[in-house]
Amino acid sequence: MHPPAVPRIGIGYDCSITPLRHGGLCLVQTTDFFYPLVDDPYMMGRIACANVLSDLYAMGVSESDNMLMILGISNKFSDKERDIVIPMLMQGFKDLAEEAESQVTGGQTVINPWLVIGGVATTVCQANEFINPGNAVVGDVLVLTKPLGTQVAVNAHQWIDQAEKWNRIRLVVSEEDVEKAYQEAMYNMARLNRTAARLMHKYNAHGATDVTGFGLLGHAQNLAACQKNDVSFVIHNLPVIAKMAAVGKACGNMFNLLQGTSAETSGGLLICLPREQAAAFCKDIEKTDGHPAWIIGIVEKGDRKARIIDKPRVIEVQTKMIGL
């Protein structure tokens, strides 16, 4: 048997890529799940679906042939709570899968102490349909496709009803500001990175990852570590949901938002693009999706590490209050 033309990719990457024995095809798969972080079960289902699909999109794979749903139903639910919440979760997940032109054909459900929602996304594709994340070169720039600050926004929203915590931030933000930030965070988390995945091919991306639980810097470091060339990433700009940088500072920097380690959920793609292509990519994605992307850093010669400069420029991303 001849060795596969495409190397097997797995641990440490956003997806596993398995060369198949059938005519140069590859199996691309990913799985993810987490616990609810917003109040609306339907939106939580959409967020979970978007989060699963983002791992495919980070590899430049814009099509998902099939999805499975993972669901843990809390044994602390009353019958009424279960019968209202679970169908809404499932419907949100299913609706976004259909918007991504995929379908949910099965999965697994268990009774669990905690509510869990997630899934599996699978694609069969040719080698030219995915982009290996390890090809960044000196002179590339780093582009981010969603603003940071989802963890801060969700927590600040919960603090509105917790006087002790609210008092820590009320001098820098109003309840209206927090509500807007929360809605923006929820909308962004439920938004697909599919357009970015398509445009990665058009604008000759050299690699990408999605920004989730390890924060911007954590995922930038993971992406830097897998590079073939002797490069490092330097981040200068941080696009942040409006007012959330001030909230993070007011509560003693507990989130480490500006240090890049604040967890994000279903965040944007961090993409290495040729410098001469990046501005056109950002213009194209905003024209198509109605949302901006930002050039946030550079790729320079180095030892496969990533860092954020001491005083990064914070870009306040104003909320749009766009409904689904």
Disulfide bonds with the S-S distance in Angstrom:
none
